[in-house]
Amino acid sequence: MKKVTALILALVMVFALCACGNSTDDADDKGTKLKILDSEYVTEDYAIAISKDNEDLLAKVNEALQALIDDGSVKAVVDYYISGIGELPEIQKNVASDAEELIMATSADFPPYEYVDGDDTVGIDVAVAGLIADKLGMKLVIDDCGFDAVIPAIQSGKADIGMAGLTVNEERLQSVNFSVSYATGVQVMIVREDSDITGYDDIIAKIENGEDIQIGAQNATTGYIYASDTVENGGFGEDHVQAFPKGADAIAALTSGKLDCVIIDNEPAKAFVEANNG
């Protein structure tokens, strides 16, 4: 009987130690710090997507947007959300209750361009769209449909404009028209703080050396498009790039060790790294 009791106690100790080990691993994952590499991956311009069948709206949006750029309103919005200085211009304060709607398709998981704050969707794109709607005498309506659905929403007529940190590229130009640019985005690389990766060349060298380097990016974003392209075109090859529904999902995979690097716009990158590092 004593031997049986001793065996049971031993097993309890083993399971307890295993449980402690798992807790330590979890703590290590949660404590993994991240950093943004100094070297920029890609620089790009953001613009508003509009249906190819709606040239009239494109002209009106361009006229309103250019006026907002010229009078400093767009800069004020960007400064407020990126640098934390100044105040937001008044937006949608005097719009008529029966005004025609301007439906904006977006993906509210891309701070500071669009994100959810309490019950509201806010950010650079939302504010700029609101100012454009004011110029047009329209009521802004936000359709948070997810990034993959933004362009299809424009094509199908479910939305009038698309703003989600959208970069103008040849592939998208086949599906929609774009306004003048209102912001510049920089795609950067995020790695774990203890990573020896310092830039693009390091990743390519590791891949050429036979290492199974994995890079994450949000699905359908230009970061994913560029990264999954061939090495000859400045990418890493599809075998080394994973697509995630949201940038936050890619960050979670990076901190847990499933990825070696995440590619995303610089401003959301700052927010993700700050939130992760506490």
Rosetta silent file (secondary structure, phi, psi, omega in degrees, C-alpha in Angstrom):
SEQUENCE: MKKVTALILALVMVFALCACGNSTDDADDKGTKLKILDSEYVTEDYAIAISKDNEDLLAKVNEALQALIDDGSVKAVVDYYISGIGELPEIQKNVASDAEELIMATSADFPPYEYVDGDDTVGIDVAVAGLIADKLGMKLVIDDCGFDAVIPAIQSGKADIGMAGLTVNEERLQSVNFSVSYATGVQVMIVREDSDITGYDDIIAKIENGEDIQIGAQNATTGYIYASDTVENGGFGEDHVQAFPKGADAIAALTSGKLDCVIIDNEPAKAFVEANNG
SCORE:     score description
SCORE:     0.000 S_00000001
   1 L     0.000  -41.202  178.286    0.000    0.000    0.000 S_00000001
   2 H   -61.611  -38.132 -179.694    2.863    2.348    0.832 S_00000001
   3 H   -65.542  -40.759  179.326    4.422    1.638   -2.572 S_00000001
   4 H   -63.361  -43.984  179.309    1.157    2.450   -4.351 S_00000001
   5 H   -61.342  -42.505  179.774    0.828    5.689   -2.384 S_00000001
   6 H   -63.668  -39.095  179.413    4.413    6.630   -3.187 S_00000001
   7 H   -64.175  -43.457  179.392    3.821    5.931   -6.886 S_00000001
   8 H   -61.381  -44.984  179.163    0.709    8.131   -6.914 S_00000001
   9 H   -61.501  -38.746  179.239    2.595   10.957   -5.201 S_00000001
  10 H   -63.389  -43.424  179.471    5.410   10.642   -7.734 S_00000001
  11 H   -63.386  -39.936  178.094    2.956   10.869  -10.622 S_00000001
  12 H   -60.329  -41.969  179.894    1.334   13.929   -9.048 S_00000001
  13 H   -63.249  -40.286  179.381    4.769   15.565   -8.812 S_00000001
  14 H   -62.680  -48.265 -179.484    5.490   14.815  -12.482 S_00000001
  15 H   -63.268  -37.401  179.714    2.189   16.285  -13.647 S_00000001
  16 H   -63.995  -42.804  179.124    2.722   19.315  -11.426 S_00000001
  17 H   -65.056  -38.914  177.823    6.149   19.914  -12.909 S_00000001
  18 H   -62.616  -43.127 -179.875    4.748   19.565  -16.452 S_00000001
  19 H   -62.651  -42.071  178.381    2.030   22.057  -15.634 S_00000001
  20 H   -62.327  -39.065  179.240    4.609   24.479  -14.263 S_00000001
  21 H   -62.199  -42.191  179.474    6.655   24.031  -17.420 S_00000001
  22 H   -64.702  -38.925  179.518    3.682   24.891  -19.601 S_00000001
  23 H   -63.750  -39.491  179.434    2.947   27.996  -17.549 S_00000001
  24 H   -63.747  -41.787  178.950    6.532   29.141  -17.981 S_00000001
  25 H   -60.638  -44.996  179.878    6.308   28.661  -21.742 S_00000001
  26 H   -60.821  -42.585 -179.520    3.116   30.711  -21.867 S_00000001
  27 H   -63.665  -38.920  178.539    4.731   33.426  -19.818 S_00000001
  28 H   -62.045  -42.317  179.470    7.736   33.439  -22.131 S_00000001
  29 H   -60.763  -45.152 -177.437    5.441   33.866  -25.168 S_00000001
  30 H   -68.058  -26.003 -177.386    3.600   36.732  -23.513 S_00000001
  31 L   -91.489    1.882 -179.378    6.889   38.338  -22.514 S_00000001
  32 L   -67.903  119.539  179.901    8.403   38.238  -26.009 S_00000001
  33 L   -91.889  152.407 -177.400    9.345   41.776  -26.996 S_00000001
  34 E  -119.180  162.580  175.631    9.296   43.023  -30.577 S_00000001
  35 E  -145.897  152.614  176.007   11.162   45.651  -32.562 S_00000001
  36 E   -97.274  128.687  179.559   10.750   47.438  -35.897 S_00000001
  37 L   -70.150  147.965 -178.374   13.781   47.219  -38.156 S_00000001
  38 L   -66.947  -32.822 -176.327   15.346   50.502  -39.249 S_00000001
  39 L   -76.586  129.061  177.791   15.387   49.538  -42.919 S_00000001
  40 L   -78.449  144.339  179.699   12.166   50.312  -44.809 S_00000001
  41 L   -89.724  -53.664 -179.972   10.754   47.565  -47.020 S_00000001
  42 E  -146.594  142.519  172.252    8.457   49.506  -49.376 S_00000001
  43 E  -112.016  135.861 -173.625    7.158   53.090  -49.571 S_00000001
  44 E  -148.651  160.290  178.706    3.724   53.630  -51.121 S_00000001
  45 E  -103.287  138.763  177.668    0.913   56.151  -51.541 S_00000001
  46 E   -97.835  142.614 -179.787   -2.602   55.633  -50.162 S_00000001
  47 L  -147.187  175.402 -175.950   -5.677   56.704  -52.132 S_00000001
  48 L   -98.535  129.091  178.864   -9.462   56.243  -52.239 S_00000001
  49 E   -87.278  135.987 -179.980  -10.936   53.439  -54.346 S_00000001
  50 E  -141.266  146.257 -178.032  -14.023   54.242  -56.437 S_00000001
  51 E   -56.958  142.824  176.041  -15.937   52.193  -58.997 S_00000001
  52 L   -64.658  -20.101  179.902  -14.846   52.481  -62.613 S_00000001
  53 L   -86.953    0.672 -175.237  -18.516   53.083  -63.442 S_00000001
  54 L  -123.467   64.354 -179.843  -18.704   56.186  -61.259 S_00000001
  55 H   -64.408  -31.502 -179.476  -16.520   58.803  -62.934 S_00000001
  56 H   -64.543  -45.154  178.367  -18.771   61.563  -61.595 S_00000001
  57 H   -65.492  -39.851  178.471  -18.144   60.579  -57.978 S_00000001
  58 H   -57.050  -44.641 -179.562  -14.404   60.223  -58.671 S_00000001
  59 H   -64.376  -41.905 -179.330  -14.291   63.817  -59.969 S_00000001
  60 H   -67.575  -41.841  178.823  -16.232   65.131  -56.957 S_00000001
  61 H   -64.407  -43.542  179.431  -14.093   63.213  -54.456 S_00000001
  62 H   -61.622  -42.384  179.616  -10.888   64.388  -56.114 S_00000001
  63 H   -63.322  -46.561 -179.830  -12.046   68.013  -56.047 S_00000001
  64 H   -65.478  -44.671 -178.042  -13.058   67.801  -52.371 S_00000001
  65 H   -64.027  -43.594 -179.822   -9.930   65.868  -51.359 S_00000001
  66 H   -62.459  -39.213  177.687   -7.582   68.259  -53.150 S_00000001
  67 H   -63.338  -38.944  179.518   -9.241   71.215  -51.407 S_00000001
  68 H   -70.481  -32.237  174.939   -8.774   69.486  -48.031 S_00000001
  69 H   -69.103  -45.378 -176.463   -5.128   68.816  -48.833 S_00000001
  70 H   -66.026  -35.551 -177.629   -4.584   72.422  -49.939 S_00000001
  71 L   -89.286    3.226  174.994   -6.204   73.987  -46.853 S_00000001
  72 L    87.820    1.995 -177.665   -4.251   71.772  -44.451 S_00000001
  73 H   -65.612  -42.707 -179.966   -7.210   69.727  -43.186 S_00000001
  74 H   -64.363  -42.602  178.148   -5.723   66.373  -44.229 S_00000001
  75 H   -61.139  -39.146  179.573   -2.383   67.244  -42.626 S_00000001
  76 H   -62.299  -39.476  178.467   -4.229   68.190  -39.419 S_00000001
  77 H   -65.902  -47.252 -179.988   -5.911   64.768  -39.369 S_00000001
  78 H   -62.145  -44.207  179.424   -2.633   62.929  -40.002 S_00000001
  79 H   -61.117  -40.445 -178.148   -0.803   64.987  -37.349 S_00000001
  80 H   -63.629  -46.924 -174.279   -3.554   64.289  -34.816 S_00000001
  81 H   -84.042  -29.440 -177.197   -3.572   60.518  -35.291 S_00000001
  82 H   -95.918  -44.729 -176.130    0.122   59.887  -35.985 S_00000001
  83 H   -98.186  -12.798 -179.842    1.964   62.581  -34.005 S_00000001
  84 L    69.980   29.852 -179.501   -0.689   63.231  -31.367 S_00000001
  85 L  -120.700  156.795  177.172   -0.597   66.985  -31.923 S_00000001
  86 L    73.860 -165.608 -179.910   -3.249   69.569  -32.717 S_00000001
  87 L  -128.829  154.894  175.550   -6.980   68.976  -32.933 S_00000001
  88 L   -73.761  140.846  172.047   -9.263   67.216  -35.376 S_00000001
  89 L   -64.066  156.423  176.291  -11.260   69.472  -37.694 S_00000001
  90 L   -63.760  133.086 -175.572  -15.023   69.384  -37.115 S_00000001
  91 L  -131.023  128.217  174.816  -16.450   66.413  -38.999 S_00000001
  92 L    55.108   37.788 -178.083  -20.077   65.610  -39.841 S_00000001
  93 L   -84.409  -35.782 -173.869  -21.375   68.175  -37.330 S_00000001
  94 L  -117.619   22.371 -178.384  -24.040   69.844  -39.450 S_00000001
  95 L   -70.381  137.906 -179.435  -24.990   67.091  -41.895 S_00000001
  96 L   -68.966  144.487 -177.762  -28.711   66.901  -42.626 S_00000001
  97 L   -63.620  -27.979 -178.865  -30.519   63.849  -41.254 S_00000001
  98 L  -102.526   18.317 -179.109  -31.956   63.121  -44.708 S_00000001
  99 L   -66.622  151.997  176.611  -28.683   63.723  -46.584 S_00000001
 100 L   -62.695  141.799 -177.177  -27.601   61.253  -49.239 S_00000001
 101 E   -84.670  142.162  170.034  -25.314   58.579  -47.836 S_00000001
 102 E  -112.937  104.781 -174.330  -21.659   58.150  -48.777 S_00000001
 103 E   -90.014  122.426 -178.233  -20.901   54.522  -47.930 S_00000001
 104 E  -108.705  117.233  174.823  -17.260   53.812  -47.119 S_00000001
 105 E   -83.534  133.365 -178.676  -16.002   50.218  -47.181 S_00000001
 106 E  -152.047 -178.003  175.441  -13.116   49.642  -44.788 S_00000001
 107 L  -136.655   99.195 -168.200  -11.401   47.179  -42.456 S_00000001
 108 L   -79.549   54.474  178.203  -11.277   48.682  -38.974 S_00000001
 109 E  -139.389   33.668 -171.851   -8.201   46.826  -37.748 S_00000001
 110 E  -135.175   61.922 -177.839   -5.480   49.043  -39.176 S_00000001
 111 L   -65.372  143.324    5.026   -4.629   51.761  -36.613 S_00000001
 112 L   -94.989   14.512 -178.376   -4.218   54.690  -36.940 S_00000001
 113 L   -76.041  -42.652  171.934   -5.930   54.646  -40.349 S_00000001
 114 E  -157.544  133.106  179.144   -9.078   52.897  -39.122 S_00000001
 115 E  -162.527  165.820 -177.731   -9.855   51.144  -35.857 S_00000001
 116 E   -95.535  129.478  176.784  -12.643   50.703  -33.326 S_00000001
 117 E  -126.199  100.233 -174.091  -12.700   52.945  -30.248 S_00000001
 118 L    68.529 -120.012  178.645  -15.595   51.982  -27.998 S_00000001
 119 L   -97.222    1.789 -173.521  -18.684   52.043  -30.195 S_00000001
 120 E  -111.550  148.205  169.590  -17.076   54.216  -32.882 S_00000001
 121 E   -97.772  122.630 -174.019  -14.909   53.550  -35.911 S_00000001
 122 E  -131.493  178.664  176.910  -12.211   56.222  -36.019 S_00000001
 123 L   129.303  176.518 -177.566   -8.862   56.984  -37.636 S_00000001
 124 H   -56.870  -51.102 -176.835   -7.229   58.919  -40.443 S_00000001
 125 H   -62.865  -40.206 -179.027   -9.304   57.360  -43.228 S_00000001
 126 H   -65.069  -43.273 -179.728  -12.573   57.807  -41.338 S_00000001
 127 H   -66.009  -45.008  179.538  -11.825   61.465  -40.595 S_00000001
 128 H   -63.536  -42.081  178.127  -10.759   62.245  -44.177 S_00000001
 129 H   -62.539  -38.923  178.368  -13.850   60.469  -45.536 S_00000001
 130 H   -64.065  -39.930  177.878  -16.013   62.479  -43.138 S_00000001
 131 H   -66.467  -38.634  176.808  -14.479   65.735  -44.331 S_00000001
 132 H   -64.396  -44.803  178.458  -15.061   64.726  -47.954 S_00000001
 133 H   -58.939  -40.139  177.546  -18.672   63.842  -47.153 S_00000001
 134 H   -60.810  -43.903  179.322  -19.109   67.286  -45.561 S_00000001
 135 H   -61.715  -33.001 -177.139  -17.779   68.940  -48.724 S_00000001
 136 H   -91.783   -1.698 -177.831  -20.276   66.914  -50.783 S_00000001
 137 L    67.234   35.913 -176.093  -23.181   67.528  -48.394 S_00000001
 138 L  -119.955  163.958  178.342  -23.481   63.804  -47.694 S_00000001
 139 E  -101.106  122.426 -178.972  -23.776   61.581  -44.614 S_00000001
 140 E   -77.760  130.818  175.802  -20.832   59.208  -44.093 S_00000001
 141 E  -122.828  127.227 -177.886  -21.754   55.574  -43.406 S_00000001
 142 E   -95.443  127.581  173.735  -19.014   53.107  -42.408 S_00000001
 143 E  -113.618   98.868  179.838  -19.149   49.513  -43.674 S_00000001
 144 E   -82.459   85.285 -169.853  -16.525   47.537  -41.756 S_00000001
 145 L  -100.918   -5.012 -176.263  -16.501   44.627  -44.184 S_00000001
 146 L    94.019  146.142 -170.936  -12.918   43.334  -43.823 S_00000001
 147 H   -59.412  -44.372 -178.218   -9.944   44.085  -46.067 S_00000001
 148 H   -60.425  -24.602 -173.983  -10.556   41.338  -48.630 S_00000001
 149 H   -95.217   -4.083 -175.558  -14.104   42.624  -49.198 S_00000001
 150 H   -63.963  -54.735 -179.130  -13.301   46.323  -49.751 S_00000001
 151 H   -62.708  -46.282  176.239  -12.602   46.189  -53.498 S_00000001
 152 H   -58.098  -35.149  178.903  -15.499   43.751  -54.199 S_00000001
 153 H   -64.378  -37.469  177.094  -17.842   46.082  -52.262 S_00000001
 154 H   -67.691  -46.282 -178.291  -16.848   48.944  -54.560 S_00000001
 155 H   -62.506  -37.592 -175.903  -17.250   46.823  -57.682 S_00000001
 156 H   -83.229  -11.878 -178.307  -20.678   45.528  -56.664 S_00000001
 157 L    88.043    4.241  177.880  -22.019   48.945  -55.687 S_00000001
 158 L   -70.308  -23.918  178.054  -22.472   48.018  -52.014 S_00000001
 159 L  -134.036  153.045 -179.967  -20.106   50.861  -51.139 S_00000001
 160 L   -88.476  -39.588 -179.395  -19.312   54.176  -52.822 S_00000001
 161 E  -134.779  157.065  175.435  -15.699   54.524  -51.731 S_00000001
 162 E  -124.265  124.081  176.559  -13.045   52.273  -50.235 S_00000001
 163 L  -136.472  113.690 -178.812  -10.530   53.542  -47.680 S_00000001
 164 L  -156.974   44.276 -173.049   -8.417   51.032  -45.765 S_00000001
 165 L    62.436   43.165 -175.162   -4.828   52.122  -46.247 S_00000001
 166 L   -81.981  126.476  176.445   -5.257   51.160  -49.911 S_00000001
 167 E   -93.956  139.900  176.227   -2.188   51.424  -52.114 S_00000001
 168 L   -76.890  121.405  173.147   -2.512   52.141  -55.808 S_00000001
 169 L  -143.408  169.015 -173.502   -1.079   49.262  -57.823 S_00000001
 170 H   -61.884  -38.526 -179.038   -1.588   47.758  -61.263 S_00000001
 171 H   -62.960  -46.182 -179.297   -3.649   44.826  -60.017 S_00000001
 172 H   -70.609  -32.000  179.225   -6.152   47.045  -58.197 S_00000001
 173 H   -65.179  -18.631  175.286   -6.301   49.526  -61.065 S_00000001
 174 L   -74.597  -19.945 -175.069   -7.801   46.754  -63.170 S_00000001
 175 L  -106.798  -34.465 -175.843  -10.763   46.621  -60.774 S_00000001
 176 E  -142.280  166.110  169.798  -11.290   50.193  -59.514 S_00000001
 177 E   -94.370  161.749  178.665  -10.241   53.793  -60.031 S_00000001
 178 E  -127.535  147.658  175.779   -8.263   55.717  -57.442 S_00000001
 179 L   -76.604 -177.219  169.939   -8.367   59.283  -56.230 S_00000001
 180 L   -65.192  157.029 -178.527   -5.360   61.520  -55.754 S_00000001
 181 L   -74.563  144.583  179.175   -3.134   60.309  -52.915 S_00000001
 182 L  -121.944   -7.164  179.562   -3.794   61.654  -49.410 S_00000001
 183 E  -159.795  156.255  177.474   -1.116   59.838  -47.355 S_00000001
 184 E  -112.529  128.636  178.367    2.171   57.982  -47.700 S_00000001
 185 E  -109.154  147.514  177.631    2.611   54.571  -46.148 S_00000001
 186 E  -122.495  121.530  176.286    5.858   52.778  -45.383 S_00000001
 187 E   -83.006  127.025 -178.453    5.946   48.990  -45.139 S_00000001
 188 E  -124.776  170.684  179.712    8.341   47.880  -42.399 S_00000001
 189 E  -109.476  132.602  174.299    9.550   44.643  -40.867 S_00000001
 190 E  -110.252  133.037  177.372    8.820   43.590  -37.278 S_00000001
 191 E  -133.002  168.355  173.160   10.950   40.905  -35.638 S_00000001
 192 E   -68.475  151.089 -173.868   11.434   39.573  -32.129 S_00000001
 193 L   -59.146  -30.576 -178.439   13.820   41.671  -30.077 S_00000001
 194 L   -92.030    8.578 -178.798   16.439   38.887  -29.942 S_00000001
 195 L   -70.840  146.381  175.691   16.335   38.252  -33.711 S_00000001
 196 L   -93.404    5.982  177.393   19.556   38.544  -35.711 S_00000001
 197 L   -78.099  126.732  179.641   17.598   39.722  -38.774 S_00000001
 198 L  -115.111   -6.461 -179.735   18.472   43.336  -39.611 S_00000001
 199 L   171.927 -172.666 -176.466   16.794   43.676  -43.003 S_00000001
 200 H   -56.003  -45.713 -175.472   15.759   42.187  -46.332 S_00000001
 201 H   -61.817  -36.037  178.894   19.235   40.931  -47.237 S_00000001
 202 H   -63.528  -42.141 -179.634   19.524   38.916  -44.015 S_00000001
 203 H   -64.760  -44.558  179.722   16.251   37.106  -44.749 S_00000001
 204 H   -62.129  -40.482  179.651   17.282   36.330  -48.321 S_00000001
 205 H   -62.667  -40.883  179.153   20.658   35.026  -47.106 S_00000001
 206 H   -65.977  -41.020  178.648   18.944   32.718  -44.621 S_00000001
 207 H   -63.405  -44.658  179.774   16.557   31.435  -47.295 S_00000001
 208 H   -66.168  -23.115  178.678   19.441   30.805  -49.698 S_00000001
 209 L   -85.701    2.066  176.304   21.194   28.961  -46.873 S_00000001
 210 L    93.576    5.823  179.751   18.254   26.555  -46.673 S_00000001
 211 L   -77.937  142.985 -179.486   16.528   27.983  -43.587 S_00000001
 212 L   -88.038   69.067  179.302   12.731   27.786  -43.487 S_00000001
 213 L   -72.391  133.998  179.904   12.188   31.474  -42.802 S_00000001
 214 L  -122.592  127.638 -179.259    8.499   32.423  -42.477 S_00000001
 215 E  -113.743  138.735  179.379    7.166   35.941  -42.941 S_00000001
 216 E  -111.430  148.692  176.044    3.638   37.033  -42.027 S_00000001
 217 E  -155.804  156.934  177.660    1.449   39.756  -43.532 S_00000001
 218 E   -70.859  135.554 -176.279   -2.227   40.652  -43.592 S_00000001
 219 L   -56.968  137.833  174.721   -3.984   38.948  -46.483 S_00000001
 220 L    72.112    0.253  176.315   -4.488   40.976  -49.698 S_00000001
 221 L   -80.252  163.479  178.293   -2.433   43.927  -48.429 S_00000001
 222 H   -65.301  -29.577  175.927    0.437   45.301  -50.466 S_00000001
 223 H   -58.044  -44.026  178.179    2.771   44.026  -47.762 S_00000001
 224 H   -68.512  -42.802 -178.757    1.609   40.505  -48.547 S_00000001
 225 H   -59.746  -48.373 -179.642    1.654   41.115  -52.315 S_00000001
 226 H   -64.893  -46.628 -174.530    5.225   42.430  -52.271 S_00000001
 227 H   -65.466  -37.485 -176.421    6.540   39.820  -49.830 S_00000001
 228 H   -81.542   -4.616  177.554    5.031   36.819  -51.635 S_00000001
 229 L   -71.033  174.588 -178.898    6.491   37.894  -54.982 S_00000001
 230 L   -71.482  160.487  177.681    9.676   36.326  -56.330 S_00000001
 231 H   -60.283  -36.653 -179.895   13.114   37.251  -55.033 S_00000001
 232 H   -60.833  -28.004 -179.193   13.869   38.783  -58.429 S_00000001
 233 H  -101.387   14.204  176.432   10.999   41.238  -57.841 S_00000001
 234 L    92.087    7.449  179.098   11.985   42.083  -54.283 S_00000001
 235 L  -100.659 -162.661 -178.818    9.881   39.462  -52.515 S_00000001
 236 L  -121.189   -7.061 -176.540   10.689   36.269  -50.637 S_00000001
 237 L    93.493  142.063 -174.998    8.653   33.697  -52.581 S_00000001
 238 H   -58.710  -31.445 -177.936    5.241   32.271  -51.697 S_00000001
 239 H   -65.642  -17.973 -175.954    6.734   29.350  -49.742 S_00000001
 240 H  -110.357   10.462 -177.201    8.122   31.773  -47.174 S_00000001
 241 E  -128.462  132.228  177.580    5.090   34.034  -46.702 S_00000001
 242 E  -115.071  137.855  178.731    1.903   33.379  -44.717 S_00000001
 243 E   -96.614  138.936  179.051   -1.301   35.418  -45.043 S_00000001
 244 E  -125.154  146.872  179.921   -3.345   36.320  -41.950 S_00000001
 245 L   -59.251  -36.391 -178.545   -6.874   37.780  -41.728 S_00000001
 246 L  -135.124  153.870  177.350   -5.637   40.599  -39.477 S_00000001
 247 H   -59.883  -36.351 -179.586   -2.305   42.211  -38.677 S_00000001
 248 H   -62.722  -32.049  178.441   -2.828   41.344  -35.012 S_00000001
 249 H   -67.368  -38.946  178.277   -3.009   37.650  -35.938 S_00000001
 250 H   -66.367  -40.052  178.307    0.381   37.870  -37.639 S_00000001
 251 H   -62.492  -41.747  178.455    1.843   39.620  -34.587 S_00000001
 252 H   -61.496  -40.166  178.891    0.527   36.853  -32.323 S_00000001
 253 H   -67.408  -33.908  178.262    2.176   34.237  -34.564 S_00000001
 254 H   -67.647  -45.973 -178.527    5.438   36.188  -34.428 S_00000001
 255 H   -67.262  -27.767  179.846    5.509   36.404  -30.625 S_00000001
 256 L   -85.221   -1.318  176.962    4.721   32.688  -30.327 S_00000001
 257 L    89.341    6.521 -179.965    7.671   31.798  -32.550 S_00000001
 258 L   -81.972  -16.386  177.946    5.662   30.625  -35.568 S_00000001
 259 L  -127.337  158.656  175.369    7.037   33.465  -37.710 S_00000001
 260 L  -100.178  -19.928 -173.555   10.415   35.097  -38.106 S_00000001
 261 E  -162.761  149.806  172.725    9.149   38.458  -39.327 S_00000001
 262 E  -124.814  136.570  177.251    5.945   40.436  -39.984 S_00000001
 263 E  -111.098  126.277 -176.877    5.597   43.022  -42.745 S_00000001
 264 E  -160.248  165.554  178.283    3.052   45.803  -42.201 S_00000001
 265 E   -58.204  145.411 -174.252    2.563   49.561  -42.522 S_00000001
 266 H   -59.055  -40.907 -176.376    4.828   51.578  -40.222 S_00000001
 267 H   -70.204  -49.245  171.987    2.087   53.312  -38.232 S_00000001
 268 H   -58.613  -34.837  179.154    0.115   50.155  -37.347 S_00000001
 269 H   -58.885  -43.263  179.692    3.509   48.524  -36.687 S_00000001
 270 H   -61.426  -43.270 -178.964    4.261   51.135  -34.026 S_00000001
 271 H   -64.668  -43.459 -179.158    0.891   50.537  -32.387 S_00000001
 272 H   -65.185  -43.700 -178.282    1.267   46.745  -32.408 S_00000001
 273 H   -67.290  -41.937  178.720    4.818   46.839  -31.002 S_00000001
 274 H   -62.263  -44.213  179.793    3.886   49.348  -28.293 S_00000001
 275 H   -64.636  -40.082 -178.795    0.863   47.280  -27.265 S_00000001
 276 H   -69.458  -42.043 -175.061    2.886   44.061  -27.214 S_00000001
 277 H   -81.195  -10.590  176.725    5.859   45.477  -25.323 S_00000001
 278 L    69.476    0.000    0.000    3.625   47.193  -22.783 S_00000001
